[in-house]
Amino acid sequence: MSSHLSERTAEVDPYHLDAAGIREPPTGWRDSLRYLGPGLILSASIVGSGELIATTTAGAQVGFVILWLVLFSCLVKVAVQVEFARWTIATGTPALSGYNRVPPRVGRLGWINILFFIMVLSKVLQIGGIVGGTAMALSILWPLGSDALGPSSIAAWHGIVIVTTIVVLGASKYWVIEKGAILMVAGFSILTVAIAFGLPFTPWGYTLGDLASGLAFDLPPAAIGAAIAMFGITGVGADEITMYNYWCIEKGYARWVGPNDGSEAWVRRARGWTRVMYKDAILSMVIYTFATIAFFIMGAAVLHPQHLVPAGNEMIVTLARMYTDTLGPWAMWIFLAGAVVVLGSTLWASVPSHSRMYANWLATAGVFDWKDAVPRRRWVRGFSVALPILWGGSSLLLQQPVLMVQVGGVMTGVFLLAVLVATWYLRRTDTDRRLYGGPLATALLVLSTTAIAALGLYTALSTLGLVSAG
């Protein structure tokens, strides 16, 4: 059976576990490759807003000084991601349903799902910034009027981006999202990494001393604000950790494990598909870590010395300086085309991911039964239409894509604390102990928890104005 066919078969209803869906897991990297994919969708979501906008802006603002935090942000959250996904593979339960099991509750909703709703409000701004950035890049490439950044051209391209997103993603299946994400991330990320590591041979070259200064674990007060926003949105944020669970289910991992009958055969399958998920998460981490480092270095090496910080409707033009100042004016068009692909990749991943999360949230609130595939698909498709309109409207209203993305990053950092609580609670109460990772996995989970909790708490206190964010 071909890979595409197997994926489509799993999509009949991947949230329903029965013996008919059981499949033995592959062993080793070679046999596992065709079963990877959820992490690539995650990479598509991360590389757009986190890397192209937030990370580059942080580098432009403070230079190399927080390079260590960029690396830390990409690496430290993965242990929580895979622990939460382990629970999902074992139970076949999506993230928002899991959050709702964590006490205390207010009526039908657990406190984490109430906090999730608040984060959703900030996501209107964050992903609205992505819509705005995409529209601006397209407007500069092909102005619909005399002024590329004039209100009429920007508004027209907003409309085109919104309508195109709805038409293309309104009823997309898992395998369509996965294959599109791979193509979108690959091209521009490869080009950007090549340019970033080739900068030492240009007038904007950086030295080993610059890199060493960025790895000195220093965090000047003036850099704290940029660092907070960057930490929340780079690597796997709270929303990516949440959405990853849906894609693990829709790839088929949970269905292939089957319902927990308590047998050793079930444990063997669960461990095997969890190891496949590990490989998927590792591959994703490598992709977005290299992309993150590349974008940050370009911002720190090219934009920071010129005191250029992306802002407002000039964001795309300023970001393009990373290319034009290193390759020449002709590179503007490469950057603009690439920016459309990278920012579009975030929309490509965000629309179906958030549609599933929001539909699941409504199910936990009692609006419909999540296990009933018919209303579930109807709500997911409804959100696939409504969300691009909502996000695009927020962008047209504010037209501050950098600020919008940074606000979303801060709130995502706050919500990471709730994700930590849910991960540990579900591990203790709902995960078969026979599936727990070994001592190294547990140690990494504790380290990840401690680091995220410390920075997440600082973010929360900064947001409330109880400590200074610089």
Stockholm file with secondary structure:
# STOCKHOLM 1.0

chainA/1-470         MSSHLSERTAEVDPYHLDAAGIREPPTGWRDSLRYLGPGLILSASIVGSGELIATTTAGAQVGFVILWLVLFSCLVKVAVQVEFARWTIATGTPALSGYNRVPPRVGRLGWINILFFIMVLSKVLQIGGIVGGTAMALSILWPLGSDALGPSSIAAWHGIVIVTTIVVLGASKYWVIEKGAILMVAGFSILTVAIAFGLPFTPWGYTLGDLASGLAFDLPPAAIGAAIAMFGITGVGADEITMYNYWCIEKGYARWVGPNDGSEAWVRRARGWTRVMYKDAILSMVIYTFATIAFFIMGAAVLHPQHLVPAGNEMIVTLARMYTDTLGPWAMWIFLAGAVVVLGSTLWASVPSHSRMYANWLATAGVFDWKDAVPRRRWVRGFSVALPILWGGSSLLLQQPVLMVQVGGVMTGVFLLAVLVATWYLRRTDTDRRLYGGPLATALLVLSTTAIAALGLYTALSTLGLVSAG
#=GR chainA/1-470 SS CCHHHHHHHHTTCTTCCCGGGCCCCCCHHHHHGGGCCHHHHHHHHHIIIIIIIIIHHHHHHHGGGGHHHHHHHHHHTHHHHHHHHHHHHHHCCCHHHHHTTSSCEETTEEHHHHHHHHHHHHHHHHHHHHHHHHHHHHHHHSCSSSCTTSHHHHHHHHHHHHHHHHHHHTTCCHHHHHHHHHHHHHHHHHHHHHHHHHGGGSTTCCCHHHHHHHTSCCCCGGGHHHHHHHHHHSSSCHHHHHHHHHHHHHHTHHHHHCSCCSCHHHHHHHHHHHHHHHHHHHHHHHHHHHHHHHHHHHIIIIIGGGTCCCCGGGHHHHHHHHHHHHHCTTHHHHHHHHHHHHHHHHHHHHHHHHHHHHHHHHHHTTSSCTTCHHHHHHHHHHHHHHHHHHHHHHHHHHCCHHHHHHHHHHHHHHHHHHHHHHHHHHHHHHSCGGGCCCHHHHHHHHHHHHHHHHHHHHHHHHHTTSSCCC
#=GC SS_cons         CCHHHHHHHHTTCTTCCCGGGCCCCCCHHHHHGGGCCHHHHHHHHHIIIIIIIIIHHHHHHHGGGGHHHHHHHHHHTHHHHHHHHHHHHHHCCCHHHHHTTSSCEETTEEHHHHHHHHHHHHHHHHHHHHHHHHHHHHHHHSCSSSCTTSHHHHHHHHHHHHHHHHHHHTTCCHHHHHHHHHHHHHHHHHHHHHHHHHGGGSTTCCCHHHHHHHTSCCCCGGGHHHHHHHHHHSSSCHHHHHHHHHHHHHHTHHHHHCSCCSCHHHHHHHHHHHHHHHHHHHHHHHHHHHHHHHHHHHIIIIIGGGTCCCCGGGHHHHHHHHHHHHHCTTHHHHHHHHHHHHHHHHHHHHHHHHHHHHHHHHHHTTSSCTTCHHHHHHHHHHHHHHHHHHHHHHHHHHCCHHHHHHHHHHHHHHHHHHHHHHHHHHHHHHSCGGGCCCHHHHHHHHHHHHHHHHHHHHHHHHHTTSSCCC
//
